[in-house]
Amino acid sequence: MLRLERRPEASQMMSYASPLIAVVLMLIGGLLLFSALGKDPIEGFKVFFLYPISDAYGVSELLLKATPLMLCAIGLAVGFRANVWNIGAEGQLIAGGIAASAVALYFYEAQGAHILILMVIAGAIGGMLWAAIPAFLKIRFNTNEILVSLMLVYVAQLLVSWLVHGPMMDPDGFNFPQSRLFDDSALLPILWEGTRLNLAFGFAISALLVGYIFMFRSFAGFQMQVAGYAKDAARYAGFSAKRMIWIGLLSGGGMAGLAGMSEVAGPMGQITDHVSNNYGFAAIIVAFVARLNPIGIFFASLLMALLYLGGEQAQQYLALPSSISNVFQGMLLMFLLGSDVLINYRVRWKEVAA
Amino acid sequence: MTSDAAEVQALRLELGGITKRYPSVIANDDVSLTVRRGEIHAVLGENGAGKSTLMKMIYGVTKPDAGEMKWEGQPVQVDNPAHARSLGIGMVFQHFSLFETLNVVENVALALPGNPDLGELSRQITEVSNRYGLPVDPGRLVHALSVGERQRVEIIRCLLQNPKLLIMDEPTSVLTPQAVRKLFDTLRQLADEGCSILYISHKLDEIQELCHVATVLRDGKVTGHCIPAEETPRSMASLMIGKELPVPEHGAPADLGEVRLQLQGLSKPSDDPFGTDLQGIDVELRSGEILGIAGVSGNGQQELLYALSGEVPVDDADAIVICGVPSGRDMPDRRRLNGMGFVPEERLGRGAVPRMSLTENALLTAHQAGMLRYGMIRFERVAAFARQCISDFNVKCGGEDHAANSLSGGNLQKFIMGREILLAPKLLVVAQPTWGVDVGAAAFIRQRLIDLRDEGTAILVISEELEELFEISDRIAVIAEGRLSPTKKLADTNIDEIGLWMSGMWDAPVDNGGQAHA
């Protein structure tokens, strides 16, 4: 019988190395997958991981895709460090996108910088409101935030679907489920001429910096880490558990909402019922691969963005289904969790006592 | 222990040249030990002397690097605890090995071979617990049990298996004096029936009373053998620590100052269905005195401590007045601002965050002492505070960056105690100040508490060790079934009276001679 036996002391070095091991294993798994599908694995590897970033435009697309991932992941990581498990960034991203779009459509054909500023605020508040629901229910009724935040994702998806089929539908859009295209005044300025990379990337980098300071320098961040490591110690010290639930969920919701805003005011330029590209869920993987560390989130977001781009390329050049990206994401998470288990436990073969 | 020709037959366990190395330390170095049939054999030593490692090897938890073990004359290699149990070796651990989410019967059933009938087992548990004076309800969930009650479960679990050798690692820490005597009767009875007992304890008077022979370990080596009956506790202590034991100096009570803690009719139904409700507790504690609260664990100590610390606030603000401020509804940080310090019973996970460094653990409660600016942590100040705490309180550790869980229990306790004392509290509440701490460190901690009281702090100590309370307290009270007895000056009472009170009988009429029923 195979048994897992807790190691007396988990290796500190290995706990940092395990994300890298997971990436390597994911690559090997990918090569095997390509061969199993009858593709040349080396060719597959090139198409998936090298072609997407072989030119400057590709790099800009990588940064563009990484932007919402960074925003969502840093917000989630703040809560995850205190064991506040917000699984609903996807829904909060949609809520932020809806709120920002409402502002853009309200000011349709108007000019002025105030529109974008209001959209940023509306996006963040939209996401926070969506995240406030699980926070309130947890504090008031001790509901499980994992379930509530996850279920609210589906509510948000239906809400945006209803809106783009109804109140927000483009009146001249031949009944397509999408809004008008936003005015230039409601679009984020482009950072890199000739690409789609916009100011949202600046938001993301700033969010990572602020997140870093919050987590490692501020007392509130320290309190959240204490709560994550030892709940009783946090209570002993008098840290408010309610406050941590609020901070954890609102930071996740606010950042996800900002990511939603940056999608509708960025590459999309309108709202449709496909606001999100599963960024809210992928960001959970990003946060864990990054060990909830802002620097790690930067690199893990780039990796995850590459999986998105690689998946698109694989559809185009290898005639593989679009779900290939999800397969890679899933492998990454599985290998990460697997290596984490092996860091803390060792496998022992035990004779079953007669 | 008469020498006899058939003596070889009487040898139950022989260890020869046992050596165990860990990467950083030699836990056991060429240790030899012989236990006879029916012998109660004490293993003495400070924390870290290698006692627990040696016991774990006998019980099959770890394997020696060198040396041999003979069981009833036959060489054996104990592969695992199940093997040890099948040989007839039982062990009561110092750190409990119970599953919190299961109840008492289920925990006991797990240690037994086969698939025992739970109803029958529960009957057996009740029987054993009555016979040995170890009351425990077989149906209760372990997580709802206090530390003392968990220990009883461990002892009962071993006794159910009719062991030939019983290893007891500090078994009496949480028993009333009466229950200790009962347990000793049981152990003597077991020994008379032929069961051998390896008895680890730091309570030298108990060893003297109970054990036939003693082996002393220091730094992993056997440093001496003795017959406890021919020694004094002091002479055994110096054998154990290799030097003379410091005695706490307890000066005359200082002048009493202002009231620092006042409990007025503190009542609180327990949140835990198996907990103890606090019922109308009244007490007053003044600057410059130490009030000791004795009691068998599970009689409301945890609930009282949670209410005092603010981890579970009470509805009536006036029920708890800290330094003149009605504080019943305040959270712990608020109470700290009003001048309270608190050292909880659980060090890892409550008093300290296991994975965090000592610096970060200093910040846990010291953050109100100028260690923050604009909500940001001033790490240099925190580290300086942690270093001061380490040096003032002789905390043996790798440095302030090392994690709390890298320290031994005694050293972590010194750190937590140091942290709370350095914050200069007006009122300090301490639970089990020297639980599982070796005698040297325990004497140090007690001395620091007395010094602090001499500086004018009001100190409340809740402990299950009566000797300790009698050593440091000015006044003493007993908690039983959630009620608090009247307090008595130390000079006006004695261990027997307090021991009697621990069963809740302070209201019982006692004739004026002070003798209840002899």
Interface residues (C-beta under 8 A of the other chain):
Chain A: I213 R217 S218 F219 A220 F222 Q225 V226 Y229 A230 D232 A233 R235 Y236 A237 G238 F239 S240 A353
Chain B: A82 S309 G310 E311 M331 P332 D333 R334 R335 R336 F342 P344 E346 G349 R350 G351 A352 V353 P354 R355 M356 E360 L363 L364 T365 H367 L372 G375 M376 I377
